[in-house]
């Protein structure tokens, strides 16, 4: 689980940085670094790279069909028929179109998304103090994740533009090394960043929901569903909670970010168009094309990302504070 409730950074430091979340009811593991240290933040960034890069690449075929449904709904009428049309036109190999920009782009995005989330969470917590950080923890999750995603999308935008061009414009080019130079020679640097504003519109709400909904869902699962305290759960049980919370968060993520995703798919395909022109052209109904495919894709994606991110933290023995709990000062006031 992400280190939700950044006020726990203060608790971890006051305890010498040694109190992380237990993976089982056994003794506390020795941790490899202090919460919030440079090593900790870099390894969190590595976890983000692996979780985002690997998962997005694994479902590139579904993403390809989803993008084609958005830009050519007449030909690609549904998920299954979209796969059939793609196989008929491009063969099995065609389902992997765009894998390279997908892997590189989302690896860079994950580095900044998860790494900077930890940074902003710690910094905002220091500004608020323990009590306010706990009371306003949902707002803290939202603010930290939005701040991180702003920078993450600057890293993602160029490769996302290449990916969409590869997947949705037949004959333009089928590889990263072929498409990127052509885009630059024909449209200049703007070709790679013209979609950054709608990308922010898609990704910032998505990421805010991804972190805030996940953290609060984990709290709710341990409070109302899991029949024993978190500290008594085994590693497998905690991973199951992580996966379920991630999938629930992913469903909400897909819904709030889908209209902007539809705009981006059209925008990166068409030369000289703007986000507002595309939005007018699509209309209300058009921006929701491919939503079911996106829910399946993003739900699975988000669950696996949290699972991988948690596993990286375990592998490197990083500090992992427990779910949000009120500071002692607030408990005494009650």
C-alpha positions, 0 to 999 in steps of 0.5 A: 500500500502507498504510505497513505496519511503522510502525517505518519512520516512524522510518526515514523521519524519520531520512532527512528524510521523503524515502524512500518506496516507489518506484512504478517503477525510476525516480528517487524522486519528490518527496514533498508532505509528511513521513511522519506530519505533519498533512497526511499524516494528513489526506490518508490520511483522505481516501483512506480516505473515497474508498476505503470510500465509493465501493466500498461504494456501488458494490456496494449492490445486492449488499449489499441482496440479502445483507441480505435473505437474512439477514433473510428466507431463505425469500423470498430463497433465493440471490444470483441468485434474490434479485436476481430477487425484488428486481427483480420487487417493486421494479424496477431502481430498488429495487436502489439502495435504501440508497445514501445512508446507505451512501455517507455512513456508509462514507465517515465510517468510511473517514476514521477507519479509515485515518486513525487506523490511521496515527496508532496505527501511528506511536504504537505504533511509538514505544512499541516502538522499531524492532527490536520493531516489526519483530519484532512487526509482525503484532501491531502491525498488529492493534493499530493497526487494532483501535484505529482501527476502534473509533472508525470504527464509532461514526461508521458505526453510525447510518447503518448502522442507517438503511441496514438499515432502508431495505433490509430493512423494506418500507413503513418508508421508502425514503430517508435523510431519511424513515427517520432522523427516523422512527427517532428519533421512535419509538425515540430515539437508541438506534435508531442505536446499538443495533447498535454492539456487534455492529458492533464484533464484525463490523468490528474482526475484519474490519479486523484481518484486512484490514490484517494479512493484506494487509500480510503477503500483500504481503510474501509475494507480493514474496518468493515470487511476484514474480520481481524486487525491489519497487523494480524493479517498474513502477507497474502491477505494484505495483498488481496486487500491491496488488489481489491481496493485497487480494482475498486479505485480503478473503476472510478478512475476510468469513469472520471477520466474517460471523456478526456481520454476520448479527446486525446485519442482524436487529437493525437490522430488529427493534424491541426485540431484543438481539444475544444474542436474535438470535444464539439465534434464528438458531443456528449455521447461520443466522449463515452465511446469505449467506456466498458473497455476502459473500465475493464482495462483501468480496473485491472491496471490499477489493481495490478499497479498497486500490487506491484508497487506494494511488492517492490516495497516489500522486496526492498524492505521499505518502511510501510506505515499502517492504514490511517489512524488518529494521532494520540492527541486527537484521541485524547481530545475525544 
